[in-house]
């Protein structure tokens, strides 16, 4: 399973998720974590209406359709844990 975080530079909600990110990496050693930070020069490429930070999950088992899920907005550590736990259950990886 891959958990991907997208943040933008200078976003206080993004900073909150980034504080919790190292804890998640340690708590879920079987999950691949990846993060992308978009700078101010990258923002014009972002779709209108996108809310940051964005945390996405992708998981695929051979012979099955991939599981994809996403949350965005004000995400704190507890919401991040709940999202990862739910994604693990739904993807059948727990």
C-alpha positions in Angstrom: 0.0 0.0 0.0 1.2 3.5 -0.8 0.1 6.6 1.2 0.9 9.8 -0.6 0.8 13.3 0.9 0.6 16.5 -1.1 1.2 19.8 0.7 1.8 23.4 -0.4 4.4 25.7 1.0 3.2 28.0 3.7 0.0 26.1 4.5 -0.6 25.7 8.3 -2.8 22.7 7.8 -0.1 21.1 5.7 2.4 21.7 8.5 0.2 19.8 11.0 0.1 16.7 8.8 3.9 17.0 8.2 4.4 16.9 12.0 2.6 13.6 12.2 4.2 12.1 9.1 7.3 10.6 10.7 5.1 8.9 13.4 3.0 7.3 10.7 6.1 5.9 8.9 7.2 4.3 12.2 3.8 3.1 13.2 3.0 1.4 9.8 6.3 -0.2 8.6 4.6 -2.3 5.9 3.2 0.8 4.2 5.1 3.0 1.7 4.9 6.7 2.5 5.6 9.4 0.0 5.3 13.2 0.2 5.3 16.0 -2.3 5.6 19.7 -1.4 4.3 22.2 -4.0 6.1 25.5 -4.0 4.5 28.9 -4.9 5.9 28.6 -8.4 4.0 25.3 -8.9 0.6 26.5 -7.6 -0.7 27.8 -11.0 -0.7 24.1 -12.1 -3.1 23.1 -9.3 -6.7 22.6 -10.1 -9.1 25.3 -8.9 -11.0 24.2 -5.8 -8.3 21.8 -4.6 -8.0 21.8 -0.8 -4.7 21.0 0.8 -3.2 19.0 2.3 -4.3 15.9 0.3 -3.6 12.4 1.6 -4.2 9.6 -0.9 -4.0 5.8 -0.7 -3.4 3.3 -3.5 -3.3 -0.4 -3.0 -3.5 -3.2 -5.6 -3.5 -7.0 -5.2 -2.8 -9.2 -8.2 -6.0 -10.1 -10.0 -8.1 -7.4 -8.2 -9.0 -3.9 -9.0 -6.9 -1.3 -7.2 -8.2 0.3 -4.0 -7.9 4.1 -4.1 -9.1 6.6 -1.5 -8.3 10.3 -0.6 -8.9 12.8 2.1 -8.1 16.5 2.1 -8.5 19.7 4.1 -7.8 20.2 7.8 -6.3 16.8 8.7 -4.8 16.3 12.2 -2.9 13.3 13.5 -6.0 11.4 14.7 -7.7 11.8 11.3 -4.6 10.6 9.6 -4.4 7.5 11.7 -8.1 6.8 11.1 -7.6 7.2 7.3 -4.7 4.8 7.2 -6.5 2.3 9.4 -9.6 2.4 7.3 -7.5 2.2 4.1 -5.7 -0.9 5.4 -9.0 -2.6 6.3 -10.7 -1.8 3.0 -7.6 -2.9 1.0 -7.4 -6.1 3.0 -3.9 -5.5 4.1 -4.4 -5.5 7.8 
